[in-house]
Amino acid sequence: MLIGRAPLRISFIGGGTDMEEYHNKFDGYSISATINKYTFVAAKIRSDKIYQGLSPDFFKYFKTEKIYNQSPKVGHGIAITCLKEMKFKKGIDLFFSADVAPGSGLGASSSLASNLVSTILKLQGKEWDKHKIAMTIYRIGHDVLKWGIGKQDEFAAVFGGFNMYKFSKDRVKVEPIKLKKNTLKEFEENSMLFFLGERKPSADILKIQSRNINRLNQKTMEALHKVSELSLELHDAFKQNDLTKFEDFLREGWEQKKQFAKGISNERIDSICRQVELNGSKAMKVTGQGGGGHLFVYAQKNKQAKIIKKLKKLGVSYIDFKYKNSNATVQNLSE
């Protein structure tokens, strides 16, 4: 039996520039870090041709002998599609779950896809480089499942760690960010995460954003150019182990992100963000494509208890986490 684990991520700035519609014309940049929240896969080869899958996050169980005749099923769409696209011919028992609810905004779908592809490659006895794995996962999500996604989540799950990504027409460059131990400790201590609740599928927002880019909508394009520039500036600050301007970068990035497409923020999210600001932090952003999911907040330690208490009254729960330099891995329990 194989056990796969792949990390989730928090994207700080530059999301949106990882979409092909943008970086086929302009270089894009984003910065994110993986955390100690994961997707999990357990896989066991069967002696027959049956696919049997359990997806507790969706409360779904599915069994079939004819996986290549199946369209994606709720709760099993990613697994079925990955098996088909990777040309997996044997029977298999699969269990897959995540540390977060669906619609988290933490890249869980791409993390699960990277987990499944990595596990399938292990079962097939194949070794691919990380770039090929990440691009295969992207193709499955973007071209086959029609998620309308960008590329940063796939690369974050496969490469892991704290990175800046450069997206160009023909390549994604991954540049690790190496903070000093004390700087990373301070950054982690000031980082907070809250669960806002499930959001609408990100494809709804991404479709609007993609249409805006294709139409060269001025507001959208100016905002994307700006977050790309901010990513480079933040990267320079991180290289100097300078956290003094992170709050400014995060706040400006969130304001620009709200210009990408309608639905990234809403009245409830705006109200919650106002309460965060009133209680001690001016730097926050909704993770992923927005509309719900998780809220990342950067605040000094002496302000955090007040923020947590206030948001709890609003039905927004605090999520304890750590940054983790881990990537998608697969362990063979029989070895």
N, C-alpha and C positions, 0 to 999 in steps of 0.2 A: 504493500500500500504506500502511496505517495501522499505527503502532506505539503501543500503549498501555502505560502504566506506572502502577501504584497501590501506595502504601506499606503496609507492615505496621505494627502498633502494639504498644506495651506499655501495658497498663492497670495503673495503680498502685493504685487503690482505687475502690470503688463499683460494680464489675461485679455484675450481678444485679439492681440497682435499675433497669436499663434494660429489663427484661422487662415486657411489657404487663400481665401478671398482677399485678405490683407497682405500676407507676406509673399504672395506671388508677384506683388507689385512693389512692396516696400519691406525692408528688413524689419522684423519685429523682435522685441526683447521682453522677457518676463523673469521674475525671481520667485522661487517657491522653496519650501522645505518640507520634507516628509516627517511624519509624526508617529507616535506609538499607538496608532489606531490602524487596524488592518482588515483586509479581506482574507478569508481562509477557504482552502479547497482540500478535500480528501478524495482520492481517486483510487479505484481498484479495478484491475482488468477482470472481465468475466470470461467464461469458457464458451459463451454463446454470443450472439450478435445484438443482445438487448442493451439499450440505454436505459438506465434507471437513475433518476435524479431527485434529490431532496433540496428544496430551497426554503428553509424555515423563515427567512426574512419576509417572504411573500406568502408563507403558509401553503406552499405548493409541492405536490409530489407528482412526478410524471414518469411514465414507462412506455417504451415503444421498441419494436424490432426494426422499424423503418425510419431511422433518423434522417436519412437523406431525402425522404419524402415530406418531412415536417417543415412547416413554416415556424418562425419563432413563436414560442409560447410564453405567456406571462409568467415571470419567475424563472423561466428556463431559456429565454431567448438568447442570452449571451452564451450560455453553455452549448446549446445546440448549434448556434452559428459558428462558434470557435471550432467545434469538432468537425463540422462540415468543411470549413475553410482550410483546416489543417489536414484534411483528407484522412481522418482517423477511421480505420476500418473495423476495429474490434469492438466487442461489447464492453461496457464500462459502467461501474457504479460511481456516482458523483454526489458529493455533499458540498455545498458552498454557502457561505454566510459572511456577514460583515459586522464590525464593531459598531456601526452606525446604521440608522434607519435609511431606507431608500430616499433619494432626494436630499442628500446631506450637503451637497455643494463642496464636498471634500475629495471629489474625484473617485468615488467608490466604484462606479461602473467601469471606468478605465482600469482601476486597480484590479477588479475581478477579472476583466478580460486579460490583463497581463499575467495574472495568476494562472488562469486556465491555459493560456498559450504556453507558458513556461512549463506547466505540468504535463501538457500533451507532448511537448518536445522531449521531455525527460522519458515519457513512456515510449516514444518513438526512437529513442536513442540518438537524437540529433542535438548538435551543439551549434547555436547561432550566436553571432555577436549581438550586443545589446541594441545597437542602432537598428539592425534588421528586425529584432523582436519588437521594438517599439513601433516601427513603421508598419509592421504586419498588424499589430493591434489597432493602430490608427486606421488602417485600410478597412479592417473588419467593422469598426465603429462608424466610420465616416461613409464608406462606399457601400457596405453591405447592409448594416443596420440603420443607415441613414440618420445617424444622431446629429449631424450638422456640427460636429465638435471641432475644436482645435487640437493641437498636438502636445501641449505641455503636460497633460495628466498622464498620458502613456509614457512619456519620457521620465517623468517624476517617479512613477511606480517601478520602471525597469532599472533606472540608474540609482534612485534613492539619494537622500542627503539634501544638503543646502546648495542650490545651484542657480546660476543665471543661464537662461536659454536664449540662443540667437536663432531666429527662424528666418530662413531665406527660401528662395524658390526651390532649390535643389537639396538643401541640407539643413539639419538641426544640429547646432553646436552646443555641447553641454560643458559649461565652465564651473567647476566646484568653487564654492565660496568658503574660505577657511578663516573662521573667526578665532581669535585667541580664546582660551578657556574661560577667562574672566568675562570677556565680552559676551560670549555665548550664554554664560550663566546669567548675566544681567538681562540679556535679551529674552531669555526664557522666563525669568522671574516676572518680567513686565508683560508677558504675552498671556492673553486670556481668550477663552473660547466659550461661546454660548449657543445653545440649540434654539433656533427660532421656531422650528416646526417644519414639516415637510413642505416643499415647494412644488409648483407646477413643473412638469418635465422641462429641463433646460432647453430642449430642442425648440420649444415655443419661442423663447427669448432669442435663441441663437438664429432662428430663421429670420426674425426681424432684423437682427444685427447683420446677418449675411446679406439680406436685401439692401440694407442701408449702405453697406460697403460697395456692393455691386453698382448701386446708383450714385456712388460717390457723394453720399449725403454729407454736406459740409460739417454739420455738428458732430456726426459720428467720426468722420475722418480726422478732424482736428483733435478730438479726444483720444483717438487711437495713436496718433502721432505723439501726443503729449505723454501718454503713459509709457510709450516706448522710450522717450527721452528720459522720463523719470526713472525708469528701470536702470538706465546707464548711469545716471547720477547716484542712485542708491547703491549700485554696485561699486562705484568709486568710494563712497562713504564706507561701505562694508570692508573694502580692501584696506582702509585706514583704521579699521576697528572703531569707527566713529558712529555712535548711535544718537548723537544729539539732534540730528535732523530727521530721524526715522518717522517721528510723529507727523512732521510736515509732509513727508513723502507719502505716507499712508493716507492721510486726510485728503491731500490733493488728488491722489490716485483714485480714491473712492468718489470724489466729486466728478472727476472726468469719466469714470466708469458709468455713472448714471446717465451719461450722454450717449452711450452706445446704442441703447434701444429702450423702448417703453417696457416697463415691467420689472426692471432690475431692482428698483426700489418701489415702495408703495406707502400708503398712509401709516400702516402699522409699523413698518420698518423705520420710517422717518421718525415716528413718535418714540420708538425704543432708542434710536440713536440720540435723540434730544435728551432723553433721560440719562444715557451714558455720559453725555457731555456735561449735563447739570451736576452729575455726581463725581466728576473728576477726570474724565478723559476726553480729549478732542480728536483722538485718532482711532478710527474703526473702519471696518468694511465688511460687507457681506461676502462670504466665500463663494467660489464657483461663479455661476452666471447670474446669481442674485434671485430675488423673488421669494426667498426663504432659505431654509437650510441652516447654516451656522453663521454667527457673527464673530469676527475676530476683533478683539479690542486690545490696544496697547496702553497700559496704565501703570503708574508707579505703585509699588506694593502697598503704600499707606492709603491708597484710594480704592483698592480692590474690594475690600469687604463691603464698603458702602454701595459699590456698583452691583455686586452680587446680590445683596439684600434687596435693592430696588428692582432689579430685573426679575428676581424670583417672584415678587409681588405681581409682576406683569405676565407671569407664566412662562418666563424664559429661563431655562435651567443652565447652570454653569457646568462646563465639561472640563475635567482635569486632564491635562495632556502634557507630554514632553516631546521635544524635537528628537528625532531618532535618525541616525545615519544608516538606514537599512533599505534594501531594495528587494525586489521579488526573488524569493528563494524557494527551492523544492527539496524536501528531505525524503529519502527512501527509508521507511521504517524497517525494511528487511535487511538493510546493510549493517 
